[in-house]
């Protein structure tokens, strides 16, 4: 079995337009495709993370709230690599997005921080 790369990560959002603005305009992920699915009465937005990985945003009506932050079973957080965490945090701040103070991972020695998407999903930046 050869499972060598992550193809996509899918998240369900409570406000499609707010989340679309956040991921496309604030975080800068390019749109691959956007489709309304009338049989489900929802939106599916595919965004490019890199040459092999996509982020799928599903805008559904009245999704259940996240159980707890972030210790429930299942997805804990999204993590994105960056070469300069301070520059990215400054860009986020300019866009009105607040990140936690930058810390250093005790095991890897790498810098990291967290911020949240409009639904409170934790997003990590890792250098």
MIMAR-70899 format. One record per atom (N, C-alpha, C): chain; x, y, z; residue number from 1; atom name; residue in three letters. Coordinates in steps of 0.2 Angstrom, whole numbers. Example, Ala and Ser with C-alpha at 12.3 -4.5 7.8 and 13.67 -1.06 7.14 Angstrom:
<atoms>
  cadena      X      Y      Z  num  atomo  residuo
       A     66    -28     39    1      N      ALA
       A     62    -22     39    1     CA      ALA
       A     66    -16     39    1      C      ALA
       A     64    -11     35    2      N      SER
       A     68     -5     36    2     CA      SER
       A     64      0     39    2      C      SER
</atoms>
This chain:
<atoms>
  cadena      X      Y      Z  num  atomo  residuo
       A      4     -6      0    1      N      UNK
       A      0      0      0    1     CA      UNK
       A      4      6      0    1      C      UNK
       A      3     11     -4    2      N      UNK
       A      7     17     -5    2     CA      UNK
       A      2     23     -4    2      C      UNK
       A      2     26      2    3      N      UNK
       A     -2     32      4    3     CA      UNK
       A      3     37      5    3      C      UNK
       A      5     41      0    4      N      UNK
       A     11     45      1    4     CA      UNK
       A     10     52      2    4      C      UNK
       A      4     55      0    5      N      UNK
       A      2     62      1    5     CA      UNK
       A     -5     63      3    5      C      UNK
       A     -6     68      7    6      N      UNK
       A    -13     70      8    6     CA      UNK
       A    -16     73      2    6      C      UNK
       A    -22     71      0    7      N      UNK
       A    -25     74     -6    7     CA      UNK
       A    -29     80     -4    7      C      UNK
       A    -33     79      1    8      N      UNK
       A    -37     85      3    8     CA      UNK
       A    -39     84     11    8      C      UNK
       A    -41     90     13    9      N      UNK
       A    -44     90     20    9     CA      UNK
       A    -51     94     19    9      C      UNK
       A    -56     91     22   10      N      UNK
       A    -63     94     22   10     CA      UNK
       A    -65     96     28   10      C      UNK
       A    -68    102     28   11      N      UNK
       A    -71    105     34   11     CA      UNK
       A    -78    108     32   11      C      UNK
       A    -82    107     37   12      N      UNK
       A    -89    110     37   12     CA      UNK
       A    -89    116     40   12      C      UNK
       A    -92    121     37   13      N      UNK
       A    -93    128     40   13     CA      UNK
       A   -100    130     41   13      C      UNK
       A   -101    135     46   14      N      UNK
       A   -108    137     48   14     CA      UNK
       A   -110    143     44   14      C      UNK
       A   -106    147     41   15      N      UNK
       A   -107    152     37   15     CA      UNK
       A   -103    152     31   15      C      UNK
       A   -105    150     25   16      N      UNK
       A   -101    149     19   16     CA      UNK
       A    -98    155     17   16      C      UNK
       A   -101    161     16   17      N      UNK
       A    -98    167     14   17     CA      UNK
       A    -93    170     18   17      C      UNK
       A    -94    169     25   18      N      UNK
       A    -89    172     30   18     CA      UNK
       A    -83    167     29   18      C      UNK
       A    -84    161     29   19      N      UNK
       A    -78    156     28   19     CA      UNK
       A    -74    157     22   19      C      UNK
       A    -78    157     16   20      N      UNK
       A    -75    158     10   20     CA      UNK
       A    -71    165     10   20      C      UNK
       A    -73    170     13   21      N      UNK
       A    -69    176     13   21     CA      UNK
       A    -63    175     17   21      C      UNK
       A    -64    171     23   22      N      UNK
       A    -58    170     27   22     CA      UNK
       A    -52    166     24   22      C      UNK
       A    -54    160     21   23      N      UNK
       A    -49    156     18   23     CA      UNK
       A    -47    158     11   23      C      UNK
       A    -51    162      7   24      N      UNK
       A    -49    164      0   24     CA      UNK
       A    -45    171      1   24      C      UNK
       A    -49    176      4   25      N      UNK
       A    -46    183      4   25     CA      UNK
       A    -41    184     10   25      C      UNK
       A    -42    181     15   26      N      UNK
       A    -38    183     21   26     CA      UNK
       A    -32    178     21   26      C      UNK
       A    -33    171     20   27      N      UNK
       A    -27    167     20   27     CA      UNK
       A    -24    166     13   27      C      UNK
       A    -28    167      8   28      N      UNK
       A    -25    168      1   28     CA      UNK
       A    -25    161     -2   28      C      UNK
       A    -29    156     -1   29      N      UNK
       A    -29    150     -4   29     CA      UNK
       A    -33    151    -11   29      C      UNK
       A    -30    149    -17   30      N      UNK
       A    -34    150    -23   30     CA      UNK
       A    -40    145    -24   30      C      UNK
       A    -45    148    -27   31      N      UNK
       A    -51    143    -29   31     CA      UNK
       A    -49    139    -35   31      C      UNK
       A    -50    132    -34   32      N      UNK
       A    -50    128    -39   32     CA      UNK
       A    -57    127    -42   32      C      UNK
       A    -62    126    -38   33      N      UNK
       A    -69    126    -41   33     CA      UNK
       A    -74    127    -35   33      C      UNK
       A    -79    130    -37   34      N      UNK
       A    -85    131    -32   34     CA      UNK
       A    -91    129    -35   34      C      UNK
       A    -95    125    -31   35      N      UNK
       A   -101    122    -34   35     CA      UNK
       A   -107    122    -29   35      C      UNK
       A   -112    124    -31   36      N      UNK
       A   -118    123    -27   36     CA      UNK
       A   -121    116    -29   36      C      UNK
       A   -123    112    -23   37      N      UNK
       A   -126    106    -24   37     CA      UNK
       A   -134    106    -22   37      C      UNK
       A   -138    107    -27   38      N      UNK
       A   -145    108    -25   38     CA      UNK
       A   -148    102    -22   38      C      UNK
       A   -146     96    -23   39      N      UNK
       A   -149     90    -20   39     CA      UNK
       A   -147     90    -12   39      C      UNK
       A   -142     93    -10   40      N      UNK
       A   -140     94     -3   40     CA      UNK
       A   -141    101      0   40      C      UNK
       A   -143    106     -5   41      N      UNK
       A   -144    113     -3   41     CA      UNK
       A   -138    115      1   41      C      UNK
       A   -132    114     -2   42      N      UNK
       A   -126    116      1   42     CA      UNK
       A   -121    118     -4   42      C      UNK
       A   -115    121     -2   43      N      UNK
       A   -110    123     -7   43     CA      UNK
       A   -104    119     -5   43      C      UNK
       A   -100    118    -10   44      N      UNK
       A    -93    115    -10   44     CA      UNK
       A    -88    119    -13   44      C      UNK
       A    -83    121     -9   45      N      UNK
       A    -78    125    -12   45     CA      UNK
       A    -71    122    -11   45      C      UNK
       A    -68    121    -17   46      N      UNK
       A    -61    117    -17   46     CA      UNK
       A    -56    122    -18   46      C      UNK
       A    -51    123    -13   47      N      UNK
       A    -46    127    -13   47     CA      UNK
       A    -39    124    -14   47      C      UNK
       A    -34    127    -17   48      N      UNK
       A    -27    124    -18   48     CA      UNK
       A    -23    126    -12   48      C      UNK
       A    -20    121     -8   49      N      UNK
       A    -15    122     -3   49     CA      UNK
       A     -8    122     -6   49      C      UNK
       A     -7    117    -10   50      N      UNK
       A     -1    116    -14   50     CA      UNK
       A     -2    112    -20   50      C      UNK
       A      3    109    -23   51      N      UNK
       A      3    106    -29   51     CA      UNK
       A     -1     99    -29   51      C      UNK
       A     -2     96    -22   52      N      UNK
       A     -5     90    -22   52     CA      UNK
       A    -11     90    -16   52      C      UNK
       A    -11     95    -13   53      N      UNK
       A    -16     96     -7   53     CA      UNK
       A    -21    101     -8   53      C      UNK
       A    -28     99     -7   54      N      UNK
       A    -33    104     -7   54     CA      UNK
       A    -37    104     -1   54      C      UNK
       A    -40    110      0   55      N      UNK
       A    -44    111      6   55     CA      UNK
       A    -52    111      4   55      C      UNK
       A    -56    107      6   56      N      UNK
       A    -63    107      4   56     CA      UNK
       A    -67    110      9   56      C      UNK
       A    -71    115      7   57      N      UNK
       A    -75    119     12   57     CA      UNK
       A    -82    117     10   57      C      UNK
       A    -86    115     15   58      N      UNK
       A    -93    113     14   58     CA      UNK
       A    -97    118     18   58      C      UNK
       A   -101    121     14   59      N      UNK
       A   -106    126     18   59     CA      UNK
       A   -113    123     18   59      C      UNK
       A   -114    120     24   60      N      UNK
       A   -121    117     25   60     CA      UNK
       A   -125    121     30   60      C      UNK
       A   -131    120     30   61      N      UNK
       A   -136    124     34   61     CA      UNK
       A   -136    120     41   61      C      UNK
       A   -135    124     46   62      N      UNK
       A   -136    122     53   62     CA      UNK
       A   -132    116     55   62      C      UNK
       A   -125    116     54   63      N      UNK
       A   -121    110     56   63     CA      UNK
       A   -121    110     64   63      C      UNK
       A   -120    104     67   64      N      UNK
       A   -119    104     74   64     CA      UNK
       A   -113    108     76   64      C      UNK
       A   -113    110     82   65      N      UNK
       A   -107    114     84   65     CA      UNK
       A   -101    109     86   65      C      UNK
       A    -95    112     85   66      N      UNK
       A    -89    108     87   66     CA      UNK
       A    -90    106     94   66      C      UNK
       A    -88    100     96   67      N      UNK
       A    -89     97    103   67     CA      UNK
       A    -85    101    108   67      C      UNK
       A    -79    101    107   68      N      UNK
       A    -75    105    112   68     CA      UNK
       A    -69    107    108   68      C      UNK
       A    -65    112    111   69      N      UNK
       A    -59    114    108   69     CA      UNK
       A    -53    112    111   69      C      UNK
       A    -48    109    109   70      N      UNK
       A    -49    104    103   70     CA      UNK
       A    -48     97    106   70      C      UNK
       A    -50     95    111   71      N      UNK
       A    -49     89    114   71     CA      UNK
       A    -54     83    113   71      C      UNK
       A    -59     85    108   72      N      UNK
       A    -64     79    107   72     CA      UNK
       A    -60     75    102   72      C      UNK
       A    -63     68    101   73      N      UNK
       A    -60     64     96   73     CA      UNK
       A    -62     66     89   73      C      UNK
       A    -57     65     85   74      N      UNK
       A    -58     67     78   74     CA      UNK
       A    -52     73     77   74      C      UNK
       A    -54     77     72   75      N      UNK
       A    -49     82     69   75     CA      UNK
       A    -47     87     75   75      C      UNK
       A    -41     87     77   76      N      UNK
       A    -39     92     82   76     CA      UNK
       A    -38     99     79   76      C      UNK
       A    -34    100     74   77      N      UNK
       A    -33    106     71   77     CA      UNK
       A    -30    105     64   77      C      UNK
       A    -30    111     60   78      N      UNK
       A    -26    111     54   78     CA      UNK
       A    -19    114     55   78      C      UNK
       A    -14    112     52   79      N      UNK
       A     -8    115     53   79     CA      UNK
       A     -4    116     46   79      C      UNK
       A     -2    122     45   80      N      UNK
       A      1    124     39   80     CA      UNK
       A      9    126     41   80      C      UNK
       A     13    124     36   81      N      UNK
       A     20    126     37   81     CA      UNK
       A     21    133     34   81      C      UNK
       A     26    136     37   82      N      UNK
       A     28    143     34   82     CA      UNK
       A     35    144     36   82      C      UNK
       A     39    147     32   83      N      UNK
       A     46    148     33   83     CA      UNK
       A     47    154     37   83      C      UNK
       A     43    159     38   84      N      UNK
       A     44    164     43   84     CA      UNK
       A     37    166     47   84      C      UNK
       A     37    163     52   85      N      UNK
       A     31    163     56   85     CA      UNK
       A     29    170     58   85      C      UNK
       A     34    174     60   86      N      UNK
       A     33    181     62   86     CA      UNK
       A     30    185     57   86      C      UNK
       A     32    184     50   87      N      UNK
       A     29    188     45   87     CA      UNK
       A     22    186     44   87      C      UNK
       A     20    180     44   88      N      UNK
       A     13    177     43   88     CA      UNK
       A      9    180     49   88      C      UNK
       A     11    180     55   89      N      UNK
       A      7    183     61   89     CA      UNK
       A      6    190     60   89      C      UNK
       A     11    194     57   90      N      UNK
       A     10    201     56   90     CA      UNK
       A      5    202     50   90      C      UNK
       A      5    198     45   91      N      UNK
       A      0    198     40   91     CA      UNK
       A     -7    197     42   91      C      UNK
       A     -8    191     47   92      N      UNK
       A    -14    190     50   92     CA      UNK
       A    -17    196     54   92      C      UNK
       A    -12    199     58   93      N      UNK
       A    -14    204     62   93     CA      UNK
       A    -17    210     58   93      C      UNK
       A    -13    211     52   94      N      UNK
       A    -16    217     47   94     CA      UNK
       A    -23    215     45   94      C      UNK
       A    -25    209     44   95      N      UNK
       A    -31    207     42   95     CA      UNK
       A    -36    206     47   95      C      UNK
       A    -34    208     54   96      N      UNK
       A    -39    207     59   96     CA      UNK
       A    -39    201     62   96      C      UNK
       A    -35    196     61   97      N      UNK
       A    -34    189     64   97     CA      UNK
       A    -29    189     69   97      C      UNK
       A    -31    187     75   98      N      UNK
       A    -27    187     81   98     CA      UNK
       A    -24    180     82   98      C      UNK
       A    -17    180     82   99      N      UNK
       A    -14    173     84   99     CA      UNK
       A    -12    173     91   99      C      UNK
       A    -11    167     94  100      N      UNK
       A     -8    167    100  100     CA      UNK
       A     -1    169    100  100      C      UNK
       A      3    170    106  101      N      UNK
       A     10    171    105  101     CA      UNK
       A     14    165    102  101      C      UNK
       A     19    167     99  102      N      UNK
       A     23    162     96  102     CA      UNK
       A     27    158    101  102      C      UNK
       A     27    151    101  103      N      UNK
       A     30    147    105  103     CA      UNK
       A     35    143    102  103      C      UNK
       A     39    139    105  104      N      UNK
       A     44    134    103  104     CA      UNK
       A     42    127    105  104      C      UNK
       A     41    123    100  105      N      UNK
       A     40    116    102  105     CA      UNK
       A     45    113    105  105      C      UNK
       A     44    110    111  106      N      UNK
       A     49    107    116  106     CA      UNK
       A     53    101    113  106      C      UNK
       A     50     98    108  107      N      UNK
       A     53     92    105  107     CA      UNK
       A     56     93     99  107      C      UNK
       A     53     97     94  108      N      UNK
       A     57     99     88  108     CA      UNK
       A     61    105     88  108      C      UNK
       A     60    109     93  109      N      UNK
       A     63    116     93  109     CA      UNK
       A     61    121     88  109      C      UNK
       A     55    119     84  110      N      UNK
       A     52    124     79  110     CA      UNK
       A     47    128     82  110      C      UNK
       A     46    134     79  111      N      UNK
       A     42    139     81  111     CA      UNK
       A     35    137     79  111      C      UNK
       A     30    139     83  112      N      UNK
       A     23    138     81  112     CA      UNK
       A     18    142     85  112      C      UNK
       A     12    143     82  113      N      UNK
       A      7    147     85  113     CA      UNK
       A      0    145     82  113      C      UNK
       A     -5    147     85  114      N      UNK
       A    -12    145     83  114     CA      UNK
       A    -16    151     82  114      C      UNK
       A    -21    151     78  115      N      UNK
       A    -27    156     77  115     CA      UNK
       A    -33    152     75  115      C      UNK
       A    -38    155     75  116      N      UNK
       A    -45    151     73  116     CA      UNK
       A    -48    154     67  116      C      UNK
       A    -52    149     64  117      N      UNK
       A    -56    151     58  117     CA      UNK
       A    -62    154     61  117      C      UNK
       A    -67    156     57  118      N      UNK
       A    -73    159     59  118     CA      UNK
       A    -78    155     63  118      C      UNK
       A    -77    148     63  119      N      UNK
       A    -81    143     67  119     CA      UNK
       A    -77    141     73  119      C      UNK
       A    -71    144     74  120      N      UNK
       A    -67    142     80  120     CA      UNK
       A    -62    136     79  120      C      UNK
       A    -62    133     73  121      N      UNK
       A    -57    128     71  121     CA      UNK
       A    -50    130     72  121      C      UNK
       A    -46    127     77  122      N      UNK
       A    -39    129     78  122     CA      UNK
       A    -35    128     71  122      C      UNK
       A    -31    133     70  123      N      UNK
       A    -27    133     64  123     CA      UNK
       A    -20    134     67  123      C      UNK
       A    -15    130     65  124      N      UNK
       A     -8    131     68  124     CA      UNK
       A     -4    133     62  124      C      UNK
       A      1    137     64  125      N      UNK
       A      6    139     59  125     CA      UNK
       A     13    136     62  125      C      UNK
       A     17    132     58  126      N      UNK
       A     22    129     61  126     CA      UNK
       A     28    130     56  126      C      UNK
       A     34    132     59  127      N      UNK
       A     40    134     55  127     CA      UNK
       A     45    128     55  127      C      UNK
</atoms>
